[in-house]
Amino acid sequence: MNDIAEILRRLANLIRFGTVDSVQMDPPRVRIATGELVTTWIPWLALRAGNAVTWWAPTVGEQVVVLAANGELTTAVALLGLYGDSAPAPSDNPVVNLTRYPDGATFCYDPASSTGDITGVVDLRIDANGTLRISSKSMVFNAQDIAFNAQGIVFNADTAFNSKTSGTGLRINSDAIVNGEVTQGGGKMTSNGITVDRHGHSGVKAGDDISGDPV
Protein backbone atom coordinates (compact mmCIF):
# COMPACT_ATOMS: atom_id res chain seq x y z
CA MET A 1 0.00 0.00 0.00
CA ASN A 2 2.85 2.40 0.80
CA ASP A 3 4.41 1.70 -2.59
CA ILE A 4 1.14 2.51 -4.35
CA ALA A 5 0.77 5.75 -2.39
CA GLU A 6 4.32 6.74 -3.27
CA ILE A 7 3.71 6.00 -6.95
CA LEU A 8 0.51 8.06 -6.91
CA ARG A 9 2.33 10.93 -5.17
CA ARG A 10 5.05 10.96 -7.78
CA LEU A 11 2.55 10.78 -10.63
CA ALA A 12 0.65 13.73 -9.17
CA ASN A 13 3.87 15.73 -8.93
CA LEU A 14 5.11 15.09 -12.47
CA ILE A 15 3.18 18.08 -13.82
CA ARG A 16 1.64 20.69 -11.53
CA PHE A 17 0.22 24.16 -12.03
CA GLY A 18 0.91 27.05 -9.70
CA THR A 19 1.93 30.67 -9.27
CA VAL A 20 5.25 32.30 -8.46
CA ASP A 21 5.46 32.82 -4.69
CA SER A 22 8.89 34.47 -4.54
CA VAL A 23 11.85 35.16 -6.83
CA GLN A 24 15.59 34.93 -6.20
CA MET A 25 17.90 36.59 -8.72
CA ASP A 26 21.30 35.10 -7.87
CA PRO A 27 21.28 32.24 -8.49
CA PRO A 28 18.04 32.53 -10.51
CA ARG A 29 15.42 30.54 -8.64
CA VAL A 30 11.71 30.69 -7.83
CA ARG A 31 9.43 29.20 -5.24
CA ILE A 32 6.07 28.08 -6.59
CA ALA A 33 2.80 27.91 -4.71
CA THR A 34 0.96 24.86 -6.01
CA GLY A 35 -2.03 23.43 -4.22
CA GLU A 36 -1.44 23.61 -0.47
CA LEU A 37 2.34 23.58 -0.66
CA VAL A 38 5.17 25.88 -1.69
CA THR A 39 8.16 24.35 -3.44
CA THR A 40 11.77 24.83 -2.48
CA TRP A 41 13.90 27.11 -4.67
CA ILE A 42 13.82 25.70 -8.20
CA PRO A 43 15.20 27.04 -11.53
CA TRP A 44 12.99 28.46 -14.24
CA LEU A 45 13.36 27.69 -17.94
CA ALA A 46 14.96 30.47 -19.98
CA LEU A 47 14.47 30.98 -23.69
CA ARG A 48 18.17 30.30 -24.31
CA ALA A 49 21.07 29.35 -22.06
CA GLY A 50 23.95 28.38 -24.36
CA ASN A 51 26.25 30.48 -26.55
CA ALA A 52 23.35 32.94 -26.63
CA VAL A 53 21.83 33.68 -23.23
CA THR A 54 18.53 35.42 -22.47
CA TRP A 55 17.34 36.95 -19.21
CA TRP A 56 13.76 37.66 -18.25
CA ALA A 57 12.99 37.19 -14.58
CA PRO A 58 9.52 35.98 -13.59
CA THR A 59 7.22 38.09 -11.42
CA VAL A 60 5.37 37.18 -8.24
CA GLY A 61 1.89 35.92 -9.09
CA GLU A 62 2.83 34.73 -12.59
CA GLN A 63 1.21 31.44 -13.51
CA VAL A 64 3.58 28.58 -14.32
CA VAL A 65 3.79 24.86 -14.97
CA VAL A 66 6.01 22.84 -12.62
CA LEU A 67 7.81 19.94 -14.30
CA ALA A 68 9.25 17.46 -11.78
CA ALA A 69 11.53 14.66 -12.96
CA ASN A 70 10.46 11.35 -11.38
CA GLY A 71 7.76 13.25 -9.52
CA GLU A 72 10.22 14.79 -7.05
CA LEU A 73 9.54 18.50 -6.56
CA THR A 74 13.08 19.02 -5.27
CA THR A 75 14.29 18.37 -8.84
CA ALA A 76 11.56 20.41 -10.54
CA VAL A 77 11.83 23.32 -12.96
CA ALA A 78 9.29 26.07 -13.63
CA LEU A 79 7.92 26.67 -17.12
CA LEU A 80 6.78 30.28 -17.28
CA GLY A 81 4.11 32.02 -19.31
CA LEU A 82 0.48 31.05 -18.61
CA TYR A 83 -2.09 33.78 -19.23
CA GLY A 84 -4.52 34.46 -16.38
CA ASP A 85 -6.87 37.02 -14.89
CA SER A 86 -3.97 39.05 -13.49
CA ALA A 87 -2.02 38.87 -16.77
CA PRO A 88 -4.41 38.47 -19.72
CA ALA A 89 -3.22 38.14 -23.31
CA PRO A 90 -2.24 41.59 -24.67
CA SER A 91 -3.77 40.88 -28.08
CA ASP A 92 -6.24 38.61 -29.84
CA ASN A 93 -4.57 38.98 -33.25
CA PRO A 94 -3.56 35.49 -34.44
CA VAL A 95 -0.42 36.57 -36.33
CA VAL A 96 1.22 39.47 -34.46
CA ASN A 97 4.29 39.12 -32.27
CA LEU A 98 3.82 41.50 -29.34
CA THR A 99 5.53 42.19 -26.04
CA ARG A 100 4.00 44.62 -23.56
CA TYR A 101 6.05 45.81 -20.60
CA PRO A 102 4.90 46.98 -17.15
CA ASP A 103 5.51 50.65 -18.01
CA GLY A 104 3.19 50.39 -21.02
CA ALA A 105 5.90 50.17 -23.68
CA THR A 106 5.18 47.68 -26.47
CA PHE A 107 7.21 45.98 -29.19
CA CYS A 108 4.96 44.68 -31.95
CA TYR A 109 5.43 43.17 -35.40
CA ASP A 110 2.53 42.29 -37.70
CA PRO A 111 3.60 40.02 -40.60
CA ALA A 112 0.18 40.41 -42.22
CA SER A 113 0.90 44.08 -42.92
CA SER A 114 4.71 43.84 -42.64
CA THR A 115 4.72 46.65 -40.07
CA GLY A 116 6.57 46.98 -36.80
CA ASP A 117 5.92 49.36 -33.92
CA ILE A 118 7.89 50.37 -30.83
CA THR A 119 5.75 52.59 -28.63
CA GLY A 120 5.81 53.97 -25.10
CA VAL A 121 9.61 53.98 -24.77
CA VAL A 122 11.10 57.00 -22.98
CA ASP A 123 14.74 56.49 -24.02
CA LEU A 124 16.04 54.10 -26.69
CA ARG A 125 19.77 53.59 -27.32
CA ILE A 126 21.63 51.70 -30.04
CA ASP A 127 25.37 51.45 -29.35
CA ALA A 128 27.43 50.06 -32.25
CA ASN A 129 31.23 49.81 -32.10
CA GLY A 130 31.42 49.47 -35.88
CA THR A 131 29.11 50.81 -38.59
CA LEU A 132 25.39 51.36 -38.14
CA ARG A 133 23.54 51.10 -41.46
CA ILE A 134 19.89 51.99 -41.96
CA SER A 135 18.48 51.39 -45.44
CA SER A 136 14.98 52.43 -46.44
CA LYS A 137 13.01 53.77 -49.40
CA SER A 138 12.12 56.85 -47.37
CA MET A 139 12.61 58.14 -43.83
CA VAL A 140 10.66 60.62 -41.73
CA PHE A 141 12.11 62.06 -38.50
CA ASN A 142 9.70 63.96 -36.25
CA ALA A 143 11.37 65.47 -33.19
CA GLN A 144 11.48 68.70 -31.25
CA ASP A 145 15.28 68.75 -31.46
CA ILE A 146 17.82 66.67 -33.39
CA ALA A 147 21.56 66.77 -32.63
CA PHE A 148 24.32 65.19 -34.72
CA ASN A 149 27.65 64.92 -32.89
CA ALA A 150 30.46 63.75 -35.17
CA GLN A 151 33.94 64.64 -36.41
CA GLY A 152 32.56 64.81 -39.93
CA ILE A 153 29.14 64.63 -41.58
CA VAL A 154 28.64 64.03 -45.31
CA PHE A 155 25.27 64.47 -47.02
CA ASN A 156 25.02 62.94 -50.50
CA ALA A 157 21.72 63.68 -52.22
CA ASP A 158 20.39 64.22 -55.74
CA THR A 159 17.63 66.56 -54.56
CA ALA A 160 17.45 69.87 -52.70
CA PHE A 161 18.06 70.39 -49.01
CA ASN A 162 15.17 72.44 -47.62
CA SER A 163 15.21 74.26 -44.28
CA LYS A 164 11.67 75.36 -43.43
CA THR A 165 11.97 77.23 -40.16
CA SER A 166 10.66 80.41 -38.59
CA GLY A 167 13.82 80.92 -36.57
CA THR A 168 17.43 81.32 -37.64
CA GLY A 169 17.20 78.71 -40.39
CA LEU A 170 20.46 76.97 -41.24
CA ARG A 171 23.48 78.06 -39.21
CA ILE A 172 27.07 76.95 -39.93
CA ASN A 173 29.64 77.83 -37.26
CA SER A 174 32.79 76.86 -39.17
CA ASP A 175 34.56 77.25 -42.50
CA ALA A 176 32.53 76.12 -45.51
CA ILE A 177 33.58 75.10 -49.02
CA VAL A 178 31.00 74.91 -51.81
CA ASN A 179 32.00 73.25 -55.09
CA GLY A 180 29.34 74.29 -57.57
CA GLU A 181 26.91 77.08 -58.31
CA VAL A 182 25.09 78.88 -55.50
CA THR A 183 21.68 80.39 -56.25
CA GLN A 184 19.97 82.63 -53.73
CA GLY A 185 16.50 84.14 -53.95
CA GLY A 186 13.53 85.30 -51.93
CA GLY A 187 15.56 87.33 -49.46
CA LYS A 188 18.89 89.05 -49.11
CA MET A 189 22.42 87.71 -48.86
CA THR A 190 24.83 89.50 -46.56
CA SER A 191 28.57 89.14 -46.10
CA ASN A 192 30.14 90.69 -43.00
CA GLY A 193 27.14 93.00 -42.67
CA ILE A 194 27.12 94.03 -46.36
CA THR A 195 24.14 93.14 -48.55
CA VAL A 196 25.60 91.55 -51.66
CA ASP A 197 23.02 92.70 -54.24
CA ARG A 198 22.22 96.10 -52.69
CA HIS A 199 25.11 98.17 -51.43
CA GLY A 200 27.09 101.25 -52.37
CA HIS A 201 30.82 101.92 -52.70
CA SER A 202 32.91 104.78 -51.42
CA GLY A 203 35.28 106.78 -53.61
CA VAL A 204 33.35 106.19 -56.84
CA LYS A 205 34.89 107.99 -59.86
CA ALA A 206 34.19 107.93 -63.56
CA GLY A 207 36.54 106.16 -65.93
CA ASP A 208 38.84 103.28 -65.19
CA ASP A 209 39.44 103.99 -61.49
CA ILE A 210 38.64 101.28 -58.99
CA SER A 211 35.93 102.14 -56.51
CA GLY A 212 36.46 101.97 -52.78
CA ASP A 213 35.23 99.38 -50.33
CA PRO A 214 31.51 98.58 -50.13
CA VAL A 215 29.54 100.51 -47.55
MARLUMKE-784408 format. One record per residue (C-alpha): residue number from 1; residue in three letters; chain; x, y, z. Coordinates in Angstrom, 2 decimals, m for minus. Example, Ala and Ser with C-alpha at 12.3 -4.5 7.8 and 13.67 -1.06 7.14 Angstrom:
MARLUMKE-784408
+------+--------+-------+---------+---------+---------+
: papa : drenke : lumnu :       x :       y :       z :
+------+--------+-------+---------+---------+---------+
:    1 :    ALA :     A :   12.30 :   m4.50 :    7.80 :
:    2 :    SER :     A :   13.67 :   m1.06 :    7.14 :
+------+--------+-------+---------+---------+---------+
end
This chain:
MARLUMKE-784408
+------+--------+-------+---------+---------+---------+
: papa : drenke : lumnu :       x :       y :       z :
+------+--------+-------+---------+---------+---------+
:    1 :    MET :     A :    0.00 :    0.00 :    0.00 :
:    2 :    ASN :     A :    2.85 :    2.40 :    0.80 :
:    3 :    ASP :     A :    4.41 :    1.70 :   m2.59 :
:    4 :    ILE :     A :    1.14 :    2.51 :   m4.35 :
:    5 :    ALA :     A :    0.77 :    5.75 :   m2.39 :
:    6 :    GLU :     A :    4.32 :    6.74 :   m3.27 :
:    7 :    ILE :     A :    3.71 :    6.00 :   m6.95 :
:    8 :    LEU :     A :    0.51 :    8.06 :   m6.91 :
:    9 :    ARG :     A :    2.33 :   10.93 :   m5.17 :
:   10 :    ARG :     A :    5.05 :   10.96 :   m7.78 :
:   11 :    LEU :     A :    2.55 :   10.78 :  m10.63 :
:   12 :    ALA :     A :    0.65 :   13.73 :   m9.17 :
:   13 :    ASN :     A :    3.87 :   15.73 :   m8.93 :
:   14 :    LEU :     A :    5.11 :   15.09 :  m12.47 :
:   15 :    ILE :     A :    3.18 :   18.08 :  m13.82 :
:   16 :    ARG :     A :    1.64 :   20.69 :  m11.53 :
:   17 :    PHE :     A :    0.22 :   24.16 :  m12.03 :
:   18 :    GLY :     A :    0.91 :   27.05 :   m9.70 :
:   19 :    THR :     A :    1.93 :   30.67 :   m9.27 :
:   20 :    VAL :     A :    5.25 :   32.30 :   m8.46 :
:   21 :    ASP :     A :    5.46 :   32.82 :   m4.69 :
:   22 :    SER :     A :    8.89 :   34.47 :   m4.54 :
:   23 :    VAL :     A :   11.85 :   35.16 :   m6.83 :
:   24 :    GLN :     A :   15.59 :   34.93 :   m6.20 :
:   25 :    MET :     A :   17.90 :   36.59 :   m8.72 :
:   26 :    ASP :     A :   21.30 :   35.10 :   m7.87 :
:   27 :    PRO :     A :   21.28 :   32.24 :   m8.49 :
:   28 :    PRO :     A :   18.04 :   32.53 :  m10.51 :
:   29 :    ARG :     A :   15.42 :   30.54 :   m8.64 :
:   30 :    VAL :     A :   11.71 :   30.69 :   m7.83 :
:   31 :    ARG :     A :    9.43 :   29.20 :   m5.24 :
:   32 :    ILE :     A :    6.07 :   28.08 :   m6.59 :
:   33 :    ALA :     A :    2.80 :   27.91 :   m4.71 :
:   34 :    THR :     A :    0.96 :   24.86 :   m6.01 :
:   35 :    GLY :     A :   m2.03 :   23.43 :   m4.22 :
:   36 :    GLU :     A :   m1.44 :   23.61 :   m0.47 :
:   37 :    LEU :     A :    2.34 :   23.58 :   m0.66 :
:   38 :    VAL :     A :    5.17 :   25.88 :   m1.69 :
:   39 :    THR :     A :    8.16 :   24.35 :   m3.44 :
:   40 :    THR :     A :   11.77 :   24.83 :   m2.48 :
:   41 :    TRP :     A :   13.90 :   27.11 :   m4.67 :
:   42 :    ILE :     A :   13.82 :   25.70 :   m8.20 :
:   43 :    PRO :     A :   15.20 :   27.04 :  m11.53 :
:   44 :    TRP :     A :   12.99 :   28.46 :  m14.24 :
:   45 :    LEU :     A :   13.36 :   27.69 :  m17.94 :
:   46 :    ALA :     A :   14.96 :   30.47 :  m19.98 :
:   47 :    LEU :     A :   14.47 :   30.98 :  m23.69 :
:   48 :    ARG :     A :   18.17 :   30.30 :  m24.31 :
:   49 :    ALA :     A :   21.07 :   29.35 :  m22.06 :
:   50 :    GLY :     A :   23.95 :   28.38 :  m24.36 :
:   51 :    ASN :     A :   26.25 :   30.48 :  m26.55 :
:   52 :    ALA :     A :   23.35 :   32.94 :  m26.63 :
:   53 :    VAL :     A :   21.83 :   33.68 :  m23.23 :
:   54 :    THR :     A :   18.53 :   35.42 :  m22.47 :
:   55 :    TRP :     A :   17.34 :   36.95 :  m19.21 :
:   56 :    TRP :     A :   13.76 :   37.66 :  m18.25 :
:   57 :    ALA :     A :   12.99 :   37.19 :  m14.58 :
:   58 :    PRO :     A :    9.52 :   35.98 :  m13.59 :
:   59 :    THR :     A :    7.22 :   38.09 :  m11.42 :
:   60 :    VAL :     A :    5.37 :   37.18 :   m8.24 :
:   61 :    GLY :     A :    1.89 :   35.92 :   m9.09 :
:   62 :    GLU :     A :    2.83 :   34.73 :  m12.59 :
:   63 :    GLN :     A :    1.21 :   31.44 :  m13.51 :
:   64 :    VAL :     A :    3.58 :   28.58 :  m14.32 :
:   65 :    VAL :     A :    3.79 :   24.86 :  m14.97 :
:   66 :    VAL :     A :    6.01 :   22.84 :  m12.62 :
:   67 :    LEU :     A :    7.81 :   19.94 :  m14.30 :
:   68 :    ALA :     A :    9.25 :   17.46 :  m11.78 :
:   69 :    ALA :     A :   11.53 :   14.66 :  m12.96 :
:   70 :    ASN :     A :   10.46 :   11.35 :  m11.38 :
:   71 :    GLY :     A :    7.76 :   13.25 :   m9.52 :
:   72 :    GLU :     A :   10.22 :   14.79 :   m7.05 :
:   73 :    LEU :     A :    9.54 :   18.50 :   m6.56 :
:   74 :    THR :     A :   13.08 :   19.02 :   m5.27 :
:   75 :    THR :     A :   14.29 :   18.37 :   m8.84 :
:   76 :    ALA :     A :   11.56 :   20.41 :  m10.54 :
:   77 :    VAL :     A :   11.83 :   23.32 :  m12.96 :
:   78 :    ALA :     A :    9.29 :   26.07 :  m13.63 :
:   79 :    LEU :     A :    7.92 :   26.67 :  m17.12 :
:   80 :    LEU :     A :    6.78 :   30.28 :  m17.28 :
:   81 :    GLY :     A :    4.11 :   32.02 :  m19.31 :
:   82 :    LEU :     A :    0.48 :   31.05 :  m18.61 :
:   83 :    TYR :     A :   m2.09 :   33.78 :  m19.23 :
:   84 :    GLY :     A :   m4.52 :   34.46 :  m16.38 :
:   85 :    ASP :     A :   m6.87 :   37.02 :  m14.89 :
:   86 :    SER :     A :   m3.97 :   39.05 :  m13.49 :
:   87 :    ALA :     A :   m2.02 :   38.87 :  m16.77 :
:   88 :    PRO :     A :   m4.41 :   38.47 :  m19.72 :
:   89 :    ALA :     A :   m3.22 :   38.14 :  m23.31 :
:   90 :    PRO :     A :   m2.24 :   41.59 :  m24.67 :
:   91 :    SER :     A :   m3.77 :   40.88 :  m28.08 :
:   92 :    ASP :     A :   m6.24 :   38.61 :  m29.84 :
:   93 :    ASN :     A :   m4.57 :   38.98 :  m33.25 :
:   94 :    PRO :     A :   m3.56 :   35.49 :  m34.44 :
:   95 :    VAL :     A :   m0.42 :   36.57 :  m36.33 :
:   96 :    VAL :     A :    1.22 :   39.47 :  m34.46 :
:   97 :    ASN :     A :    4.29 :   39.12 :  m32.27 :
:   98 :    LEU :     A :    3.82 :   41.50 :  m29.34 :
:   99 :    THR :     A :    5.53 :   42.19 :  m26.04 :
:  100 :    ARG :     A :    4.00 :   44.62 :  m23.56 :
:  101 :    TYR :     A :    6.05 :   45.81 :  m20.60 :
:  102 :    PRO :     A :    4.90 :   46.98 :  m17.15 :
:  103 :    ASP :     A :    5.51 :   50.65 :  m18.01 :
:  104 :    GLY :     A :    3.19 :   50.39 :  m21.02 :
:  105 :    ALA :     A :    5.90 :   50.17 :  m23.68 :
:  106 :    THR :     A :    5.18 :   47.68 :  m26.47 :
:  107 :    PHE :     A :    7.21 :   45.98 :  m29.19 :
:  108 :    CYS :     A :    4.96 :   44.68 :  m31.95 :
:  109 :    TYR :     A :    5.43 :   43.17 :  m35.40 :
:  110 :    ASP :     A :    2.53 :   42.29 :  m37.70 :
:  111 :    PRO :     A :    3.60 :   40.02 :  m40.60 :
:  112 :    ALA :     A :    0.18 :   40.41 :  m42.22 :
:  113 :    SER :     A :    0.90 :   44.08 :  m42.92 :
:  114 :    SER :     A :    4.71 :   43.84 :  m42.64 :
:  115 :    THR :     A :    4.72 :   46.65 :  m40.07 :
:  116 :    GLY :     A :    6.57 :   46.98 :  m36.80 :
:  117 :    ASP :     A :    5.92 :   49.36 :  m33.92 :
:  118 :    ILE :     A :    7.89 :   50.37 :  m30.83 :
:  119 :    THR :     A :    5.75 :   52.59 :  m28.63 :
:  120 :    GLY :     A :    5.81 :   53.97 :  m25.10 :
:  121 :    VAL :     A :    9.61 :   53.98 :  m24.77 :
:  122 :    VAL :     A :   11.10 :   57.00 :  m22.98 :
:  123 :    ASP :     A :   14.74 :   56.49 :  m24.02 :
:  124 :    LEU :     A :   16.04 :   54.10 :  m26.69 :
:  125 :    ARG :     A :   19.77 :   53.59 :  m27.32 :
:  126 :    ILE :     A :   21.63 :   51.70 :  m30.04 :
:  127 :    ASP :     A :   25.37 :   51.45 :  m29.35 :
:  128 :    ALA :     A :   27.43 :   50.06 :  m32.25 :
:  129 :    ASN :     A :   31.23 :   49.81 :  m32.10 :
:  130 :    GLY :     A :   31.42 :   49.47 :  m35.88 :
:  131 :    THR :     A :   29.11 :   50.81 :  m38.59 :
:  132 :    LEU :     A :   25.39 :   51.36 :  m38.14 :
:  133 :    ARG :     A :   23.54 :   51.10 :  m41.46 :
:  134 :    ILE :     A :   19.89 :   51.99 :  m41.96 :
:  135 :    SER :     A :   18.48 :   51.39 :  m45.44 :
:  136 :    SER :     A :   14.98 :   52.43 :  m46.44 :
:  137 :    LYS :     A :   13.01 :   53.77 :  m49.40 :
:  138 :    SER :     A :   12.12 :   56.85 :  m47.37 :
:  139 :    MET :     A :   12.61 :   58.14 :  m43.83 :
:  140 :    VAL :     A :   10.66 :   60.62 :  m41.73 :
:  141 :    PHE :     A :   12.11 :   62.06 :  m38.50 :
:  142 :    ASN :     A :    9.70 :   63.96 :  m36.25 :
:  143 :    ALA :     A :   11.37 :   65.47 :  m33.19 :
:  144 :    GLN :     A :   11.48 :   68.70 :  m31.25 :
:  145 :    ASP :     A :   15.28 :   68.75 :  m31.46 :
:  146 :    ILE :     A :   17.82 :   66.67 :  m33.39 :
:  147 :    ALA :     A :   21.56 :   66.77 :  m32.63 :
:  148 :    PHE :     A :   24.32 :   65.19 :  m34.72 :
:  149 :    ASN :     A :   27.65 :   64.92 :  m32.89 :
:  150 :    ALA :     A :   30.46 :   63.75 :  m35.17 :
:  151 :    GLN :     A :   33.94 :   64.64 :  m36.41 :
:  152 :    GLY :     A :   32.56 :   64.81 :  m39.93 :
:  153 :    ILE :     A :   29.14 :   64.63 :  m41.58 :
:  154 :    VAL :     A :   28.64 :   64.03 :  m45.31 :
:  155 :    PHE :     A :   25.27 :   64.47 :  m47.02 :
:  156 :    ASN :     A :   25.02 :   62.94 :  m50.50 :
:  157 :    ALA :     A :   21.72 :   63.68 :  m52.22 :
:  158 :    ASP :     A :   20.39 :   64.22 :  m55.74 :
:  159 :    THR :     A :   17.63 :   66.56 :  m54.56 :
:  160 :    ALA :     A :   17.45 :   69.87 :  m52.70 :
:  161 :    PHE :     A :   18.06 :   70.39 :  m49.01 :
:  162 :    ASN :     A :   15.17 :   72.44 :  m47.62 :
:  163 :    SER :     A :   15.21 :   74.26 :  m44.28 :
:  164 :    LYS :     A :   11.67 :   75.36 :  m43.43 :
:  165 :    THR :     A :   11.97 :   77.23 :  m40.16 :
:  166 :    SER :     A :   10.66 :   80.41 :  m38.59 :
:  167 :    GLY :     A :   13.82 :   80.92 :  m36.57 :
:  168 :    THR :     A :   17.43 :   81.32 :  m37.64 :
:  169 :    GLY :     A :   17.20 :   78.71 :  m40.39 :
:  170 :    LEU :     A :   20.46 :   76.97 :  m41.24 :
:  171 :    ARG :     A :   23.48 :   78.06 :  m39.21 :
:  172 :    ILE :     A :   27.07 :   76.95 :  m39.93 :
:  173 :    ASN :     A :   29.64 :   77.83 :  m37.26 :
:  174 :    SER :     A :   32.79 :   76.86 :  m39.17 :
:  175 :    ASP :     A :   34.56 :   77.25 :  m42.50 :
:  176 :    ALA :     A :   32.53 :   76.12 :  m45.51 :
:  177 :    ILE :     A :   33.58 :   75.10 :  m49.02 :
:  178 :    VAL :     A :   31.00 :   74.91 :  m51.81 :
:  179 :    ASN :     A :   32.00 :   73.25 :  m55.09 :
:  180 :    GLY :     A :   29.34 :   74.29 :  m57.57 :
:  181 :    GLU :     A :   26.91 :   77.08 :  m58.31 :
:  182 :    VAL :     A :   25.09 :   78.88 :  m55.50 :
:  183 :    THR :     A :   21.68 :   80.39 :  m56.25 :
:  184 :    GLN :     A :   19.97 :   82.63 :  m53.73 :
:  185 :    GLY :     A :   16.50 :   84.14 :  m53.95 :
:  186 :    GLY :     A :   13.53 :   85.30 :  m51.93 :
:  187 :    GLY :     A :   15.56 :   87.33 :  m49.46 :
:  188 :    LYS :     A :   18.89 :   89.05 :  m49.11 :
:  189 :    MET :     A :   22.42 :   87.71 :  m48.86 :
:  190 :    THR :     A :   24.83 :   89.50 :  m46.56 :
:  191 :    SER :     A :   28.57 :   89.14 :  m46.10 :
:  192 :    ASN :     A :   30.14 :   90.69 :  m43.00 :
:  193 :    GLY :     A :   27.14 :   93.00 :  m42.67 :
:  194 :    ILE :     A :   27.12 :   94.03 :  m46.36 :
:  195 :    THR :     A :   24.14 :   93.14 :  m48.55 :
:  196 :    VAL :     A :   25.60 :   91.55 :  m51.66 :
:  197 :    ASP :     A :   23.02 :   92.70 :  m54.24 :
:  198 :    ARG :     A :   22.22 :   96.10 :  m52.69 :
:  199 :    HIS :     A :   25.11 :   98.17 :  m51.43 :
:  200 :    GLY :     A :   27.09 :  101.25 :  m52.37 :
:  201 :    HIS :     A :   30.82 :  101.92 :  m52.70 :
:  202 :    SER :     A :   32.91 :  104.78 :  m51.42 :
:  203 :    GLY :     A :   35.28 :  106.78 :  m53.61 :
:  204 :    VAL :     A :   33.35 :  106.19 :  m56.84 :
:  205 :    LYS :     A :   34.89 :  107.99 :  m59.86 :
:  206 :    ALA :     A :   34.19 :  107.93 :  m63.56 :
:  207 :    GLY :     A :   36.54 :  106.16 :  m65.93 :
:  208 :    ASP :     A :   38.84 :  103.28 :  m65.19 :
:  209 :    ASP :     A :   39.44 :  103.99 :  m61.49 :
:  210 :    ILE :     A :   38.64 :  101.28 :  m58.99 :
:  211 :    SER :     A :   35.93 :  102.14 :  m56.51 :
:  212 :    GLY :     A :   36.46 :  101.97 :  m52.78 :
:  213 :    ASP :     A :   35.23 :   99.38 :  m50.33 :
:  214 :    PRO :     A :   31.51 :   98.58 :  m50.13 :
:  215 :    VAL :     A :   29.54 :  100.51 :  m47.55 :
+------+--------+-------+---------+---------+---------+
end
